[in-house]
Every structure is written in structure tokens, then in C-alpha cells.
Amino acid sequence: MGRALAAALLTAGHRVTVWNRTPGREAELLANGAGTAADAAEAVAASPLTLLCVRDHDAVTAVRAGIADALRGRTLVSATSVAPDQARETAAWAAEHDVRLLNAAILTPTATIGGPNGVIVCSGDAEPFHSHRPTLAALAGTVDHLGTDPGRAAAYDAALLDLFWTTVHGCLHAFALARAEGIAATRLAPYAQGLPRILPALIDGYAQCVDTGDHPGDRSNVASAAAGLAHVAHTARARGLDTGVLDAALAVTERAVATGHAAAGVSALAEVLGGRPPRT
């Protein structure tokens, strides 16, 4: 992802200096006009704006230790995927070292970077966001500031990755179940494609219900969801498939039934799962 970010800046005509923790990975960027630095601090010193995109929070912590002095008075955009509390910890570190920090979350795949379909969200101090927005706009078609909470962008990232990976698991589990019944995944795929078409309206409807706390069960309810999940889990278990995720989903749904939500809409599962945030 870091190479994609740098390439997008180069394509947009920006002067770019790169440093990679693994020497040699920046060769293509150098061939396309990027400058190179002997270490991270030298890369920081080359520009008023630094983008940091590494594997995880531990890597962020390791890199920032060596660039604190070079970053003083400059802007750092931390575009590493981290947890909200880790983003806030980095913000506290930045404040101690006079660093203008934006925590960023990249919400779309590498191939979208630099194009109209890319989406990047930032949170933290609004001033550096607005100051550097023309540069950040080279990275994605949508670049938004979500507020001053340094962990807000990371929270969006975590929530959307939650949706993505459970969806991917569901897709692959469905293919495994179909294969166990002698159905090729490619034969099931055209029917599976029908499900994403109904998701936009479903997502919007569930979002409204979760925000208002009103979960009408006039179309489908938690009891019927429990029955459906039990049927799928039984089918998968009978074929020797791993049903760990299905069993967990069924347990939550059955708990919702047991706690009085049987007749409520499926969105009521959010109440059982917890984590209800302040309404905004």
C-alpha cells in the first residue's frame, strides 16, 4: 500500500522522497522519479508532509522512535491500519513531540489508490488536513475528515473490515458447503451474485434501525433468523465442515431470542452484541 501511495503522488506531479524498511522495494518508485533517503529521518526532513504506511502499530512505534526530532513542527499522516486506541496513543505521542498528526484509514484496495474509486478518511486536528488536502486528494477520489477524535478513522476502518472479512468468510464457507454437496462453486456463484444486489437497501435500513433503537419485525424477525441459521449450521455440520463462525452467530441469535427479542427485526442483534455508540 505504501508504494501505491507514493506512486499516486508521483503521478500527480508531487516531489516524493521514499524510505522503506525493506531495502530494494522502492526500486520502481525511484525509476519513476522518486528520491531516496538513507533512513526514515532523512526522508522526513525532505518534505513538510510525511506519510507513514507500515504493517501494524508495532511498526509505527518502531519507526516513529527514530523520526521524532525530524518531525517536530511538521505534519505526519499515519496511514497504517491500527486499532482506535492505538491511533489515540500515537496522537498523544505526537502532541508530546510537537508533531501535527492526522490518523488516516484507507478503506479501499490498493488498486483504487490514485483513482476516483479510492476512499481515505482522516481524523485528528482539522488544520493540517485542510492545509494538505490538495496533496491528499492525489491519493483517492474521496478524502474525508471525520472529526477531531484521533481514533475515529481507525474505528471506521475496523468496523468496515469487520463487515468485509465476515462477508468473505460467509462467501467461502458457502462455496465449501456447496462443494460438499457436489455443487461447483462456479455453479453457485451466479445465484450468490444476487445477494449483493439487495445489500444497499438492507444496509441503509439496518443502519437507521440501529441508530434509532427501533427494530420492527414485520418483515423478518430474530426468531426466523435463528431457525435459518440453525438449518445452515446443521447442514454444514452433517458434511463435516467447520461451523465455528456459524455456531457463534447462532449463539448470539439464540441469546437474542432468550432475552425477549424474538419478534423484533434482525437489526436488534446489534443490541445483543453491544457496543452501542453515542448517536451523532
Residue frames relative to the residue before (quaternion, step in Angstrom):
aa qw qx qy qz dx dy dz
M 1.0000 0.0000 0.0000 0.0000 0.00 0.00 0.00
G 0.6211 0.5576 -0.3440 0.4301 3.59 1.00 -0.77
R 0.6558 0.5014 -0.3149 0.4683 3.57 0.97 -0.82
A 0.6304 0.5284 -0.3367 0.4584 3.59 1.04 -0.72
L 0.6354 0.5250 -0.3275 0.4619 3.59 1.00 -0.79
A 0.6730 0.4907 -0.2950 0.4683 3.56 0.90 -0.94
A 0.6470 0.5236 -0.3212 0.4517 3.59 0.97 -0.83
A 0.6350 0.5286 -0.3304 0.4563 3.59 1.02 -0.78
L 0.6496 0.5072 -0.3152 0.4706 3.58 0.99 -0.79
L 0.6404 0.5157 -0.3218 0.4695 3.58 1.00 -0.80
T 0.6473 0.5266 -0.3163 0.4514 3.58 0.93 -0.89
A 0.6937 0.4680 -0.2636 0.4798 3.57 1.08 -0.77
G 0.5941 -0.6246 0.3421 0.3739 3.60 1.27 0.07
H 0.4724 0.6748 -0.4482 0.3472 3.59 1.22 0.26
R 0.4618 -0.6305 0.5404 0.3116 3.54 -1.22 0.53
V 0.0528 -0.8251 0.5606 -0.0466 3.55 -0.67 1.13
T 0.0923 -0.7492 0.6542 0.0470 3.53 -1.05 0.92
V 0.1298 -0.8310 0.5403 0.0271 3.56 -0.71 1.07
W 0.0087 -0.7400 0.6721 0.0254 3.48 -1.34 0.55
N 0.0928 -0.7971 0.5962 0.0242 3.57 -0.92 0.94
R 0.5259 -0.6408 0.4587 0.3201 3.55 -1.02 0.83
T 0.7249 0.3236 -0.2075 0.5716 3.58 1.23 -0.53
P 0.3508 -0.7680 0.4892 0.2187 3.62 -0.23 1.19
G 0.7365 0.4125 -0.3126 0.4356 3.56 -1.06 0.81
R 0.6170 0.5799 -0.3526 0.3983 3.57 1.12 -0.53
E 0.6722 0.5102 -0.2972 0.4467 3.57 1.23 -0.38
A 0.3355 0.7947 -0.4677 0.1927 3.60 1.28 0.06
E 0.6720 0.4967 -0.3116 0.4525 3.61 0.86 -0.89
L 0.6378 0.5213 -0.3284 0.4622 3.60 1.02 -0.75
L 0.6425 0.5159 -0.3253 0.4639 3.57 0.99 -0.80
A 0.6408 0.5258 -0.3185 0.4598 3.56 1.03 -0.77
N 0.7206 0.4205 -0.2368 0.4978 3.58 1.17 -0.55
G 0.7510 -0.4617 0.2072 0.4241 3.56 1.18 0.47
A 0.4919 0.6546 -0.4464 0.3609 3.60 1.22 -0.01
G 0.3921 -0.6682 0.5703 0.2730 3.52 -1.24 0.51
T 0.3070 -0.7516 0.5520 0.1902 3.56 -1.21 0.35
A 0.2203 -0.7645 0.5943 0.1177 3.55 -1.24 0.50
A 0.5395 -0.6423 0.4428 0.3166 3.54 -1.10 0.70
D 0.7920 -0.0092 0.0177 0.6102 3.56 1.16 -0.62
A 0.7217 -0.4577 0.2966 0.4263 3.56 -1.30 0.19
A 0.6432 0.5340 -0.3341 0.4353 3.59 0.96 -0.81
E 0.6381 0.5146 -0.3241 0.4722 3.59 1.04 -0.73
A 0.6299 0.5223 -0.3322 0.4691 3.58 1.03 -0.72
V 0.6365 0.5269 -0.3225 0.4618 3.59 0.97 -0.83
A 0.6804 0.5214 -0.2881 0.4267 3.57 0.89 -0.96
A 0.6218 0.5847 -0.3350 0.3991 3.59 1.19 -0.43
S 0.8112 0.1689 -0.0529 0.5574 3.60 1.19 -0.35
P 0.5068 -0.6386 0.4740 0.3326 3.60 -1.16 0.50
L 0.7411 0.3198 -0.1882 0.5596 3.59 1.27 -0.31
T 0.0712 -0.7944 0.6032 0.0072 3.56 -0.84 1.06
L 0.1694 -0.7488 0.6323 0.1033 3.55 -1.02 0.89
L 0.1035 -0.7875 0.6069 0.0270 3.55 -0.84 1.03
C 0.1228 0.7781 -0.6026 0.1278 3.57 -0.56 1.18
V 0.1491 0.7831 -0.5794 0.1696 3.55 -0.29 1.33
R 0.7801 -0.4092 0.2136 0.4223 3.56 -1.30 0.03
D 0.8084 -0.1252 0.1581 0.5529 3.60 0.75 -1.02
H 0.7500 -0.4040 0.2754 0.4454 3.56 -1.32 -0.02
D 0.6040 0.5502 -0.3679 0.4440 3.60 1.03 -0.67
A 0.6572 0.4968 -0.3079 0.4759 3.57 1.02 -0.80
V 0.6008 0.5478 -0.3521 0.4637 3.59 1.07 -0.72
T 0.6690 0.5132 -0.2924 0.4513 3.55 0.89 -1.00
A 0.6639 0.5080 -0.3037 0.4570 3.57 0.98 -0.87
V 0.6901 0.4791 -0.2876 0.4600 3.59 0.90 -0.91
R 0.6850 0.5097 -0.3113 0.4172 3.58 0.82 -0.95
A 0.5619 0.6150 -0.3904 0.3919 3.59 1.12 -0.54
G 0.7431 0.4151 -0.2204 0.4764 3.55 1.08 -0.70
I 0.7330 0.4162 -0.2340 0.4845 3.58 1.23 -0.11
A 0.3491 0.7760 -0.4766 0.2207 3.59 1.24 0.05
D 0.6915 0.4714 -0.2938 0.4619 3.59 0.83 -0.92
A 0.6666 0.5083 -0.2999 0.4553 3.58 0.96 -0.86
L 0.6865 0.4993 -0.2754 0.4512 3.59 1.12 -0.69
R 0.4611 0.7135 -0.4480 0.2786 3.60 1.16 -0.42
G 0.8266 0.1560 -0.1580 0.5172 3.56 -0.72 1.15
R 0.6508 0.4956 -0.3140 0.4820 3.60 1.26 -0.02
T 0.4926 -0.6498 0.4949 0.3003 3.56 -1.35 0.12
L 0.1143 -0.7663 0.6309 0.0409 3.54 -1.00 0.97
V 0.1232 -0.7410 0.6551 0.0809 3.55 -0.94 0.95
S 0.1568 -0.7926 0.5858 0.0633 3.56 -0.46 1.22
A 0.0493 -0.8428 0.5348 -0.0353 3.55 -0.20 1.33
T 0.3909 0.7041 -0.4845 0.3418 3.55 1.16 0.65
S 0.4601 -0.6677 0.5056 0.2947 3.58 -1.02 0.76
V 0.1239 0.7896 -0.5820 0.1498 3.57 -0.49 1.26
A 0.5815 -0.5508 0.4549 0.3892 3.55 -1.32 0.14
P 0.6594 -0.5328 0.3446 0.4031 3.62 -1.12 0.54
D 0.6764 0.4838 -0.3155 0.4571 3.61 0.89 -0.83
Q 0.6228 0.5257 -0.3408 0.4686 3.58 1.13 -0.59
A 0.6172 0.5292 -0.3393 0.4732 3.59 1.06 -0.72
R 0.6638 0.4941 -0.3077 0.4696 3.59 0.97 -0.81
E 0.6137 0.5357 -0.3445 0.4666 3.58 1.09 -0.66
T 0.6393 0.5051 -0.3223 0.4820 3.59 1.02 -0.78
A 0.6261 0.5342 -0.3370 0.4572 3.59 1.04 -0.73
A 0.6361 0.5151 -0.3281 0.4716 3.59 1.00 -0.76
W 0.6317 0.5215 -0.3200 0.4761 3.57 1.02 -0.81
A 0.6540 0.5248 -0.3124 0.4464 3.58 0.93 -0.92
A 0.6450 0.5223 -0.3217 0.4557 3.58 0.96 -0.86
E 0.6496 0.5258 -0.3133 0.4509 3.58 1.01 -0.80
H 0.7731 0.3539 -0.1666 0.4994 3.59 1.10 -0.72
D 0.4885 -0.6927 0.4189 0.3257 3.60 1.25 0.39
V 0.4067 0.6810 -0.4902 0.3612 3.56 0.96 0.96
R 0.3266 -0.7142 0.5831 0.2079 3.60 -0.92 0.89
L 0.0698 -0.8534 0.5156 -0.0316 3.54 -0.29 1.32
L 0.0425 -0.7166 0.6936 0.0603 3.49 -1.27 0.73
N 0.2139 -0.7337 0.6265 0.1530 3.56 -0.88 0.91
A 0.0955 -0.8166 0.5693 0.0037 3.57 -0.76 1.07
A 0.1426 -0.7527 0.6358 0.0938 3.53 -1.22 0.61
I 0.2554 -0.7545 0.5899 0.1323 3.56 -0.85 1.02
L 0.1817 -0.8570 0.4800 0.0469 3.54 -0.34 1.30
T 0.7206 0.3638 -0.2378 0.5402 3.59 1.27 0.07
P 0.6492 -0.5689 0.3320 0.3804 3.62 -1.14 0.51
T 0.7336 -0.4449 0.3065 0.4122 3.52 -1.34 0.37
A 0.6543 0.5529 -0.3204 0.4044 3.58 0.93 -0.89
T 0.6645 0.5138 -0.3112 0.4447 3.62 1.17 -0.46
I 0.5138 0.6699 -0.4208 0.3319 3.60 1.20 -0.37
G 0.7868 0.2644 -0.2354 0.5056 3.53 -0.87 1.05
G 0.7080 0.4274 -0.2505 0.5032 3.57 1.29 -0.11
P 0.7133 -0.4857 0.3016 0.4053 3.57 -1.27 0.17
N 0.6855 0.4945 -0.2909 0.4483 3.60 1.15 -0.49
G 0.4999 0.6509 -0.4332 0.3725 3.59 1.22 -0.03
V 0.0914 -0.7855 0.6110 0.0346 3.56 -1.12 0.74
I 0.0452 0.7732 -0.6290 0.0669 3.55 -0.79 1.10
V 0.1029 -0.7829 0.6112 0.0534 3.56 -0.92 0.91
C 0.1662 -0.7844 0.5945 0.0603 3.53 -1.13 0.77
S 0.0141 -0.7768 0.6280 0.0446 3.55 -1.25 0.40
G 0.4944 0.5962 -0.5059 0.3796 3.50 -1.24 0.62
D 0.8165 -0.2173 0.1727 0.5063 3.55 -1.23 -0.48
A 0.4033 -0.7466 0.4796 0.2236 3.59 -0.72 1.04
E 0.5888 0.6243 -0.3782 0.3473 3.59 1.03 -0.68
P 0.6994 0.4295 -0.3059 0.4825 3.66 0.74 -0.83
F 0.5779 0.5712 -0.3889 0.4343 3.60 1.10 -0.55
H 0.7105 0.4420 -0.2667 0.4782 3.57 0.79 -0.99
S 0.6223 0.5514 -0.3436 0.4366 3.60 1.03 -0.68
H 0.7935 0.3035 -0.1325 0.5106 3.56 0.95 -0.90
R 0.3387 0.7800 -0.4825 0.2099 3.58 1.22 0.13
P 0.6243 0.5328 -0.3767 0.4296 3.68 0.88 -0.68
T 0.6593 0.4838 -0.3084 0.4859 3.58 1.05 -0.71
L 0.6646 0.5073 -0.3038 0.4569 3.58 0.90 -0.90
A 0.5989 0.5883 -0.3579 0.4089 3.58 1.12 -0.64
A 0.5826 0.5791 -0.3747 0.4300 3.60 1.20 -0.37
L 0.6443 0.5725 -0.3103 0.4011 3.58 1.21 -0.49
A 0.8141 -0.0244 0.0770 0.5750 3.59 1.06 -0.71
G 0.5961 -0.5813 0.4222 0.3585 3.53 -1.22 0.49
T 0.7646 0.2007 -0.1220 0.6002 3.57 1.16 -0.63
V 0.0821 0.7594 -0.6391 0.0905 3.55 -0.74 1.13
D 0.0056 0.8381 -0.5408 0.0715 3.57 -0.33 1.27
H 0.2898 -0.7023 0.6177 0.2030 3.52 -1.30 0.50
L 0.2568 -0.8339 0.4804 0.0890 3.58 -0.60 1.19
G 0.7414 -0.3513 0.2349 0.5213 3.58 1.22 -0.09
T 0.6648 -0.5659 0.3452 0.3446 3.52 -1.30 0.23
D 0.5066 0.6211 -0.4431 0.4015 3.63 1.18 -0.24
P 0.4069 -0.7474 0.4605 0.2526 3.65 -0.48 1.10
G 0.7034 0.4784 -0.2709 0.4506 3.59 1.15 -0.53
R 0.4534 0.7304 -0.4373 0.2641 3.59 1.25 -0.18
A 0.6588 0.5021 -0.3243 0.4569 3.62 0.87 -0.87
A 0.6536 0.5108 -0.3109 0.4639 3.58 0.99 -0.83
A 0.6240 0.5346 -0.3404 0.4571 3.58 1.09 -0.67
Y 0.6096 0.5237 -0.3418 0.4872 3.60 1.05 -0.74
D 0.6501 0.5366 -0.3072 0.4417 3.55 0.93 -0.98
A 0.6859 0.4899 -0.2887 0.4540 3.58 0.83 -1.01
A 0.6640 0.5107 -0.3107 0.4493 3.58 0.93 -0.90
L 0.7011 0.4597 -0.2805 0.4674 3.58 0.91 -0.86
L 0.6213 0.5087 -0.3480 0.4839 3.59 1.10 -0.57
D 0.5570 0.5797 -0.3722 0.4639 3.57 1.17 -0.61
L 0.6797 0.4788 -0.2760 0.4822 3.56 0.87 -1.00
F 0.6756 0.5188 -0.3063 0.4249 3.58 0.85 -0.98
W 0.7516 0.4269 -0.2484 0.4373 3.58 0.65 -1.10
T 0.6352 0.4892 -0.3553 0.4806 3.60 1.03 -0.56
T 0.6133 0.5294 -0.3451 0.4738 3.58 1.15 -0.59
V 0.6497 0.5069 -0.3142 0.4713 3.58 0.94 -0.89
H 0.6362 0.5162 -0.3321 0.4675 3.58 0.97 -0.84
G 0.6548 0.5205 -0.3195 0.4452 3.57 0.89 -0.89
C 0.6412 0.5248 -0.3210 0.4587 3.57 0.98 -0.84
L 0.7164 0.4461 -0.2628 0.4677 3.58 0.79 -1.00
H 0.6148 0.5239 -0.3540 0.4715 3.59 1.08 -0.62
A 0.6258 0.5317 -0.3326 0.4637 3.59 1.04 -0.76
F 0.6507 0.5035 -0.3177 0.4713 3.60 0.98 -0.81
A 0.6423 0.5173 -0.3243 0.4633 3.58 1.03 -0.80
L 0.6446 0.5122 -0.3166 0.4712 3.58 1.00 -0.82
A 0.6476 0.5134 -0.3174 0.4651 3.58 0.95 -0.89
R 0.6551 0.5136 -0.3144 0.4563 3.60 0.91 -0.90
A 0.6362 0.5340 -0.3275 0.4504 3.57 1.04 -0.80
E 0.7071 0.4087 -0.2441 0.5228 3.57 1.22 -0.51
G 0.6011 -0.6141 0.3342 0.3871 3.56 1.28 0.36
I 0.5427 0.5970 -0.4041 0.4309 3.58 1.24 0.41
A 0.4096 -0.7067 0.5177 0.2544 3.58 -0.76 1.02
A 0.5704 -0.6013 0.4358 0.3510 3.56 -1.06 0.76
T 0.6549 0.5212 -0.3186 0.4449 3.59 1.01 -0.76
R 0.6263 0.5078 -0.3484 0.4781 3.60 1.17 -0.38
L 0.6663 0.4882 -0.2982 0.4784 3.57 1.11 -0.67
A 0.5654 0.6722 -0.3696 0.3032 3.56 1.05 -0.84
P 0.6604 0.5041 -0.3553 0.4284 3.68 0.78 -0.77
Y 0.6594 0.4810 -0.3104 0.4872 3.58 1.07 -0.66
A 0.6200 0.5369 -0.3373 0.4622 3.57 1.09 -0.72
Q 0.6064 0.5790 -0.3558 0.4129 3.59 1.08 -0.66
G 0.5858 0.5913 -0.3768 0.4065 3.57 1.16 -0.39
L 0.6046 0.5985 -0.3539 0.3886 3.58 1.13 -0.60
P 0.6619 0.5007 -0.3451 0.4383 3.66 0.82 -0.80
R 0.6025 0.5862 -0.3708 0.3947 3.59 1.08 -0.55
I 0.7086 0.4321 -0.2732 0.4864 3.59 1.11 -0.53
L 0.5069 0.7052 -0.3986 0.2948 3.59 1.25 -0.30
P 0.6172 0.5630 -0.3932 0.3840 3.68 0.81 -0.75
A 0.6949 0.4489 -0.2829 0.4853 3.60 0.83 -0.95
L 0.6322 0.5402 -0.3292 0.4473 3.58 1.05 -0.79
I 0.6587 0.5111 -0.3032 0.4614 3.58 0.92 -0.94
D 0.6679 0.4966 -0.3083 0.4608 3.58 0.88 -0.91
G 0.6642 0.5124 -0.3018 0.4530 3.56 0.97 -0.86
Y 0.6651 0.4909 -0.3015 0.4751 3.57 0.90 -0.90
A 0.6299 0.5459 -0.3407 0.4349 3.59 0.97 -0.84
Q 0.6594 0.5006 -0.3134 0.4651 3.58 0.93 -0.87
C 0.6583 0.5135 -0.3138 0.4523 3.58 0.95 -0.85
V 0.6599 0.5081 -0.3112 0.4578 3.58 0.94 -0.88
D 0.6763 0.4963 -0.3009 0.4536 3.60 0.95 -0.82
T 0.7336 0.4109 -0.2381 0.4861 3.58 1.00 -0.79
G 0.3954 -0.7174 0.4828 0.3098 3.58 1.17 -0.51
D 0.5716 0.5620 -0.3784 0.4629 3.58 1.30 0.24
H 0.0193 -0.8333 0.5494 -0.0585 3.58 -0.55 1.21
P 0.0946 -0.8307 0.5467 0.0465 3.61 0.32 1.18
G 0.2190 -0.7995 0.5503 0.1005 3.56 -0.94 0.90
D 0.2931 0.8026 -0.4822 0.1934 3.57 1.14 0.56
R 0.7320 0.3886 -0.2419 0.5046 3.61 1.11 -0.50
S 0.7559 -0.1290 0.0878 0.6358 3.58 0.99 -0.85
N 0.1573 -0.8142 0.5552 0.0646 3.54 -1.08 0.62
V 0.7190 -0.4607 0.3116 0.4168 3.52 -1.34 0.20
A 0.6200 0.5512 -0.3519 0.4335 3.60 0.99 -0.73
S 0.6774 0.4727 -0.3000 0.4772 3.59 0.93 -0.85
A 0.6115 0.5406 -0.3488 0.4606 3.58 1.10 -0.67
A 0.6341 0.5274 -0.3291 0.4599 3.58 1.01 -0.81
A 0.6516 0.5119 -0.3142 0.4634 3.57 0.96 -0.84
G 0.6663 0.5057 -0.3038 0.4560 3.58 0.96 -0.86
L 0.6617 0.4968 -0.3083 0.4694 3.56 0.93 -0.85
A 0.6318 0.5345 -0.3328 0.4520 3.59 0.99 -0.81
H 0.6364 0.5308 -0.3141 0.4633 3.57 1.05 -0.81
V 0.6747 0.4836 -0.2953 0.4730 3.58 0.90 -0.90
A 0.6578 0.5119 -0.3131 0.4552 3.58 0.91 -0.90
H 0.6282 0.5284 -0.3301 0.4661 3.60 1.02 -0.80
T 0.6637 0.5127 -0.3043 0.4518 3.58 0.89 -0.94
A 0.6832 0.4870 -0.2837 0.4643 3.57 0.91 -0.95
R 0.6569 0.5213 -0.3089 0.4487 3.57 0.97 -0.89
A 0.6341 0.5481 -0.3229 0.4395 3.55 1.04 -0.79
R 0.7142 0.4080 -0.2401 0.5155 3.58 1.19 -0.52
G 0.5667 -0.6522 0.3611 0.3508 3.56 1.27 0.28
L 0.4048 0.7151 -0.4790 0.3089 3.58 1.18 0.42
D 0.5412 -0.5660 0.5033 0.3652 3.54 -1.28 0.40
T 0.0797 -0.8255 0.5586 0.0110 3.60 -0.62 1.11
G 0.2317 0.8268 -0.4916 0.1451 3.58 1.20 0.41
V 0.7037 0.4459 -0.2722 0.4816 3.58 0.85 -0.97
L 0.6356 0.5200 -0.3258 0.4684 3.58 0.98 -0.81
D 0.6597 0.5110 -0.3150 0.4522 3.58 0.92 -0.88
A 0.6375 0.5206 -0.3269 0.4644 3.58 1.04 -0.77
A 0.6557 0.5024 -0.3077 0.4721 3.58 0.97 -0.87
L 0.6516 0.5110 -0.3112 0.4663 3.57 0.99 -0.84
A 0.6334 0.5388 -0.3337 0.4439 3.61 0.99 -0.80
V 0.6493 0.4998 -0.3176 0.4772 3.59 0.97 -0.83
T 0.6725 0.5068 -0.2960 0.4509 3.57 0.92 -0.92
E 0.6584 0.4883 -0.3089 0.4823 3.58 0.99 -0.80
R 0.6160 0.5288 -0.3493 0.4678 3.59 1.09 -0.62
A 0.6178 0.5370 -0.3382 0.4644 3.57 1.10 -0.71
V 0.6297 0.5180 -0.3281 0.4770 3.58 1.01 -0.80
A 0.6958 0.4994 -0.2757 0.4365 3.56 0.86 -1.01
T 0.7298 0.4087 -0.2383 0.4935 3.59 1.14 -0.53
G 0.7155 -0.5231 0.2385 0.3969 3.56 1.17 0.61
H 0.5805 0.6071 -0.3737 0.3934 3.60 1.23 0.23
A 0.2935 0.8112 -0.4807 0.1570 3.61 1.25 0.12
A 0.7600 0.3835 -0.2047 0.4832 3.60 0.90 -0.90
A 0.5361 0.6301 -0.4037 0.3905 3.58 1.27 -0.09
G 0.6237 -0.5290 0.4184 0.3952 3.53 -1.28 0.30
V 0.6714 -0.5246 0.3475 0.3915 3.54 -1.25 0.52
S 0.5688 0.6053 -0.3869 0.4004 3.62 1.11 -0.55
A 0.5400 0.6289 -0.4000 0.3909 3.62 1.20 -0.36
L 0.4940 0.6485 -0.4374 0.3795 3.60 1.21 -0.26
A 0.5694 0.5922 -0.3856 0.4200 3.60 1.14 -0.53
E 0.6297 0.5311 -0.3358 0.4567 3.58 1.11 -0.67
V 0.6731 0.4873 -0.2912 0.4741 3.57 1.03 -0.79
L 0.6504 0.5213 -0.3042 0.4611 3.56 1.08 -0.75
G 0.3861 -0.7457 0.4611 0.2869 3.57 1.20 -0.55
G 0.6366 0.5687 -0.3826 0.3534 3.53 -1.28 -0.41
R 0.2807 0.7759 -0.5253 0.2079 3.59 1.10 0.56
P 0.2536 -0.7977 0.5291 0.1395 3.62 -0.53 1.14
P 0.6447 -0.4739 0.3921 0.4540 3.57 -1.24 0.10
R 0.4718 -0.6615 0.4930 0.3110 3.58 -1.03 0.69
T 0.0907 -0.7997 0.5931 0.0226 3.57 -0.96 0.91
